[in-house]
Amino acid sequence: MPKDTRDVAEVNTDPVEAATGKTAVLYRMALPDHLCPSGQKARWLLERQGYEVDDRLFRTRAEVDAFKAKHGVQTTPQVWIEGERVGGYTDLREKLTDWGPKATTYRPVLYLFAVAALTAVALSIGFLGAITWQTLGWFISVSMILLGMQKLRDVESFSTMFLNYDLLARRWVPYAYVYPFIETAAGILMTGMILTWLSAPAALFIATIGAVSVFKAVYIDKRELKCACVGGNSNVPLGFVSLTENLMMMGMAIVMLWLAV
């Protein structure tokens, strides 16, 4: 345990007075049956930002309740910096980094595509001994699987976001619920290069509708929306990435149909 960690019972200094300069005061739970993960992350973030942490641990529920009543807070951990209370871990993260709970970001989809690309490369080297045109096909199909799985995590949230812009879903709501299953199944079949007569038309159908829907919403109607591509409740903006995803799916489906003829 860090040497500057103390039990709350051992501390009587006011956090406002103690939190000066690069010294931060952190109150967090370390009960016999619960070591607060947000408290651990708060300490790690403070240290990463160059703060010395006056780490004050609650050892009993009574100490936690007394602290909440005294400071008028609902949760712990609580952090003080430069004589002011910042709040909990998410408040601290927002203050010390460029993170924001509602900020738009491409990170989730970029990470997903990176994993798909590495998987495609691994499959190519492992089964074909080299990177070939099949690598690109696997990249697209594995991306479809991963994107589909993100949607399947919470189909209800995905369908709500999807209905904001998809043209077919807005006319026939059940399409928003079956879309993740079609995308995932088509990706699996295309990765295994089986049942092309089924997977390729299915992928072409959903991708074409998706591309037209995204283009209309973003480039014609000029709407600023969140993309449902990585599931509901994401902060990925609808736009170029979403359109590119659908165009790649369309391209792969067309190539597979052409080769199957």
C-alpha positions as CSV (number, residue, x, y, z in Angstrom):
1,M,0.0,0.0,0.0
2,P,1.4,3.5,-0.8
3,K,3.1,5.1,2.2
4,D,1.0,8.3,2.0
5,T,-2.2,6.4,2.5
6,R,-4.0,7.0,5.8
7,D,-7.3,5.9,7.4
8,V,-9.9,8.7,7.7
9,A,-9.9,8.2,11.5
10,E,-6.2,9.3,11.5
11,V,-6.9,12.5,9.6
12,N,-8.3,15.8,11.0
13,T,-7.1,18.4,8.5
14,D,-9.5,20.2,6.3
15,P,-9.3,19.0,2.7
16,V,-9.6,22.6,1.4
17,E,-6.5,23.6,3.4
18,A,-4.6,20.4,2.6
19,A,-5.2,20.6,-1.2
20,T,-2.6,23.2,-2.2
21,G,-0.2,23.4,-5.1
22,K,0.4,19.9,-6.5
23,T,-1.0,18.1,-3.5
24,A,-4.5,16.6,-4.1
25,V,-6.7,15.2,-1.3
26,L,-8.5,12.0,-2.2
27,Y,-11.2,10.3,-0.1
28,R,-12.0,6.7,-1.1
29,M,-13.4,3.5,0.2
30,A,-11.2,0.6,1.3
31,L,-13.7,-1.4,3.3
32,P,-13.1,-5.1,4.2
33,D,-15.6,-6.1,1.5
34,H,-15.1,-3.4,-1.0
35,L,-12.1,-1.6,-2.5
36,C,-13.5,1.2,-4.6
37,P,-12.3,0.9,-8.2
38,S,-13.1,4.5,-9.1
39,G,-11.0,5.6,-6.1
40,Q,-8.1,3.5,-7.4
41,K,-8.4,5.0,-10.8
42,A,-8.7,8.5,-9.4
43,R,-5.4,8.1,-7.5
44,W,-3.7,6.7,-10.6
45,L,-4.9,9.6,-12.7
46,L,-3.8,12.2,-10.1
47,E,-0.3,10.6,-9.9
48,R,-0.1,10.5,-13.7
49,Q,-0.9,14.2,-13.8
50,G,2.0,14.9,-11.4
51,Y,0.0,15.3,-8.1
52,E,1.1,14.1,-4.7
53,V,-1.9,12.4,-3.3
54,D,-3.1,12.8,0.3
55,D,-4.9,9.5,0.2
56,R,-7.6,9.2,2.9
57,L,-9.3,5.8,3.2
58,F,-12.7,4.9,4.7
59,R,-12.6,1.7,6.6
60,T,-16.2,1.5,7.7
61,R,-19.6,2.3,6.3
62,A,-20.2,4.6,9.2
63,E,-17.2,6.7,8.2
64,V,-18.5,6.9,4.6
65,D,-22.0,8.0,5.8
66,A,-20.6,10.6,8.1
67,F,-18.4,12.0,5.3
68,K,-21.3,12.2,2.9
69,A,-23.5,14.1,5.4
70,K,-20.7,16.5,6.4
71,H,-19.8,17.5,2.8
72,G,-23.3,17.1,1.2
73,V,-22.2,14.6,-1.4
74,Q,-23.9,11.4,-2.6
75,T,-21.0,9.3,-3.7
76,T,-17.3,8.6,-3.2
77,P,-14.5,9.0,-4.1
78,Q,-14.2,12.7,-3.7
79,V,-11.2,14.8,-4.8
80,W,-10.0,18.2,-3.8
81,I,-7.5,20.2,-5.9
82,E,-6.1,23.7,-5.3
83,G,-8.5,24.2,-2.4
84,E,-11.6,23.2,-4.3
85,R,-13.7,20.1,-4.4
86,V,-13.6,18.6,-7.9
87,G,-16.0,15.7,-7.3
88,G,-15.7,12.0,-8.2
89,Y,-13.6,10.2,-10.7
90,T,-15.5,11.2,-13.8
91,D,-15.4,14.9,-12.7
92,L,-11.7,14.6,-12.1
93,R,-11.2,12.9,-15.5
94,E,-13.1,15.7,-17.3
95,K,-11.1,18.4,-15.5
96,L,-7.6,16.9,-16.0
97,T,-7.9,15.4,-19.5
98,D,-9.6,16.2,-22.8
99,W,-12.3,13.6,-22.1
100,G,-16.0,14.6,-22.0
101,P,-19.0,12.3,-21.5
102,K,-20.8,13.8,-24.5
103,A,-17.8,14.6,-26.7
104,T,-17.8,13.0,-30.2
105,T,-15.0,10.6,-30.9
106,Y,-14.0,8.2,-33.6
107,R,-11.9,6.0,-31.2
108,P,-14.4,3.1,-30.8
109,V,-14.7,2.5,-34.6
110,L,-11.0,3.1,-35.2
111,Y,-10.1,0.5,-32.5
112,L,-12.6,-1.9,-34.1
113,F,-11.2,-1.5,-37.6
114,A,-7.7,-1.9,-36.2
115,V,-8.6,-5.2,-34.6
116,A,-10.3,-6.3,-37.8
117,A,-7.3,-5.4,-39.9
118,L,-4.9,-7.3,-37.6
119,T,-7.2,-10.3,-37.6
120,A,-7.3,-10.3,-41.4
121,V,-3.5,-10.1,-41.6
122,A,-3.2,-13.0,-39.1
123,L,-5.7,-15.1,-41.1
124,S,-3.8,-14.4,-44.4
125,I,-0.4,-15.2,-43.0
126,G,-1.6,-18.2,-41.1
127,F,-3.6,-19.8,-43.9
128,L,-2.3,-18.3,-47.1
129,G,1.3,-17.6,-46.1
130,A,1.1,-14.0,-47.4
131,I,-1.0,-10.8,-47.5
132,T,-3.2,-11.0,-50.6
133,W,-6.4,-9.5,-51.9
134,Q,-8.2,-12.0,-49.6
135,T,-6.8,-10.0,-46.7
136,L,-8.9,-7.0,-47.7
137,G,-12.0,-9.3,-48.0
138,W,-11.4,-10.7,-44.5
139,F,-10.9,-7.2,-43.2
140,I,-14.3,-6.2,-44.4
141,S,-16.1,-9.3,-43.3
142,V,-14.4,-9.4,-39.8
143,S,-15.4,-5.7,-39.5
144,M,-19.0,-6.7,-40.2
145,I,-18.9,-9.3,-37.5
146,L,-17.4,-6.9,-34.9
147,L,-19.8,-4.1,-35.8
148,G,-22.7,-6.5,-35.7
149,M,-21.7,-7.7,-32.2
150,Q,-21.5,-4.1,-31.0
151,K,-25.1,-3.6,-32.1
152,L,-26.2,-6.9,-30.6
153,R,-25.0,-5.9,-27.2
154,D,-28.1,-3.6,-26.9
155,V,-30.4,-4.0,-29.8
156,E,-33.0,-1.7,-28.3
157,S,-30.5,1.3,-28.0
158,F,-29.2,0.6,-31.4
159,S,-32.6,0.5,-33.0
160,T,-33.5,3.9,-31.4
161,M,-30.4,5.5,-32.8
162,F,-30.7,3.8,-36.2
163,L,-34.2,5.1,-36.6
164,N,-32.9,8.6,-36.6
165,Y,-31.5,8.2,-40.2
166,D,-32.0,4.9,-41.8
167,L,-34.6,5.2,-44.6
168,L,-36.0,1.7,-44.5
169,A,-36.1,1.5,-40.8
170,R,-38.1,4.7,-40.6
171,R,-40.7,3.1,-42.9
172,W,-40.6,-0.4,-41.4
173,V,-39.4,-0.4,-37.7
174,P,-38.7,-4.2,-37.5
175,Y,-35.8,-3.7,-39.9
176,A,-33.9,-1.8,-37.2
177,Y,-34.2,-4.9,-35.0
178,V,-33.1,-7.5,-37.6
179,Y,-30.3,-5.4,-39.1
180,P,-27.6,-6.4,-36.5
181,F,-28.4,-10.1,-37.1
182,I,-28.2,-9.8,-40.9
183,E,-24.9,-7.9,-40.7
184,T,-23.3,-10.4,-38.3
185,A,-24.5,-13.5,-40.1
186,A,-23.4,-12.1,-43.5
187,G,-20.0,-11.3,-42.0
188,I,-19.6,-14.8,-40.7
189,L,-20.6,-16.4,-44.0
190,M,-18.4,-14.1,-46.0
191,T,-15.4,-14.8,-43.7
192,G,-15.8,-18.5,-44.3
193,M,-16.6,-17.9,-48.0
194,I,-19.6,-20.1,-47.8
195,L,-23.3,-19.6,-48.9
196,T,-22.2,-16.7,-51.1
197,W,-25.6,-16.8,-52.8
198,L,-27.1,-15.8,-49.4
199,S,-24.5,-13.7,-47.7
200,A,-23.5,-11.4,-50.6
201,P,-27.0,-10.3,-51.6
202,A,-27.8,-9.7,-47.9
203,A,-24.7,-7.6,-47.4
204,L,-25.4,-5.7,-50.6
205,F,-28.9,-5.0,-49.6
206,I,-28.2,-3.6,-46.2
207,A,-25.1,-1.7,-47.3
208,T,-26.8,0.0,-50.2
209,I,-29.7,1.2,-48.0
210,G,-27.1,2.3,-45.4
211,A,-25.0,4.2,-47.8
212,V,-28.0,6.1,-49.3
213,S,-29.4,6.8,-45.8
214,V,-26.1,8.2,-44.5
215,F,-25.5,10.3,-47.6
216,K,-28.9,11.8,-47.4
217,A,-28.8,12.5,-43.7
218,V,-25.3,14.0,-43.6
219,Y,-24.6,15.5,-47.0
220,I,-28.1,16.5,-48.3
221,D,-30.1,17.2,-45.1
222,K,-27.0,18.4,-43.3
223,R,-28.0,16.7,-40.0
224,E,-25.6,16.3,-37.2
225,L,-26.3,12.8,-35.8
226,K,-24.5,10.1,-33.9
227,C,-23.7,6.9,-35.8
228,A,-25.3,3.6,-34.7
229,C,-22.5,1.7,-36.4
230,V,-20.9,0.7,-33.1
231,G,-24.2,0.3,-31.3
232,G,-26.5,2.5,-29.3
233,N,-25.3,5.2,-26.9
234,S,-22.1,5.8,-28.9
235,N,-20.5,9.2,-29.5
236,V,-19.2,8.4,-33.0
237,P,-20.5,11.1,-35.4
238,L,-22.5,10.0,-38.5
239,G,-20.6,10.8,-41.6
240,F,-17.6,9.7,-43.7
241,V,-16.7,6.7,-41.6
242,S,-20.2,5.3,-41.7
243,L,-20.5,5.9,-45.5
244,T,-17.1,4.3,-46.1
245,E,-18.2,1.2,-44.0
246,N,-21.2,0.7,-46.2
247,L,-19.4,1.3,-49.5
248,M,-16.7,-1.3,-48.5
249,M,-19.5,-3.8,-47.7
250,M,-21.2,-3.1,-51.0
251,G,-17.9,-3.5,-52.9
252,M,-17.1,-6.8,-51.3
253,A,-20.6,-8.2,-51.9
254,I,-20.4,-7.2,-55.6
255,V,-17.0,-8.8,-56.0
256,M,-18.2,-12.0,-54.3
257,L,-21.3,-12.2,-56.5
258,W,-19.1,-11.6,-59.6
259,L,-16.7,-14.4,-58.7
260,A,-19.6,-16.7,-58.0
261,V,-21.0,-16.3,-61.5
